[in-house]
């Protein structure tokens, strides 16, 4: 059956989220370096370690795993979403930001909670100012938009994923349907989310193809409903998992060429 719908992941598939996070960390840590003469790279690594420890200790951790929200999203998201678990996160996040940065500073011998709080808020602003999109994202979406139904299927909190779309406003108009895991209650790779998406899109598994960078969410989830998928492997990673993508490409441009052969 011909492919009718292309389902895209958002983070590190269309948006270069890793680069955005890296840039926000670098700018924030360079600011701290100017104030207290510590090594910016060492601070970045220390804060990441402390953030993960804190994040995994909160009562909301299992929920964040279910929805698909990582510790660094917690460092800049507001989680102003209606569910009880998101509201708990909303309460936790301000202290989490402050503590992650304060503990990171302490690792380097700086005991300054006021600076930790300042860096926590500075990181939020730097992340908002650092939206990066892959260089071929718009060209590929331009090529596809009038030929296929396009669906955006992303894990995360609605408030945060929508913010990412607000600061890259060119992306959303390409899509006929945007589905965020936090609105549904379960994230990729849960089969239920893919079934919900197919129902909303009005397609069967054979009429769609999933495109994403994550083997354990995008590829595993789509395979679970019998849908073809494409692993975007820009960094040339070795697949040491049991998840087998239908296709593997190194870029969105390469996916576009692959799609022509599939059709």
Buried (B, 14 or more C-beta within 10 A) or exposed (E): EEBBBBBBBBBBBBBBBBBBBBBBBBBBBBBBBEEEEBEBEBBBBBBBBBBBEBBEEBEBBEBBEBBBBBBBBBBBBBBBBEBEBBBBBBEBBEBBBBBBBBBBBBBBEBEBBEBBBBBBBBBBEBBBEBBBBBEBBBEBBEBBBEEBBBBBBBBBBBBBBBBBBEBBEEBEEBBEBBBBBBBBBBBBBBBEBBEBBBEBBEBBBEBBBBBBBBBEBBBBBBBBBEBBBBBBBBEEEEEEEEBEBBBBBEBBBBBBEBBEEEE
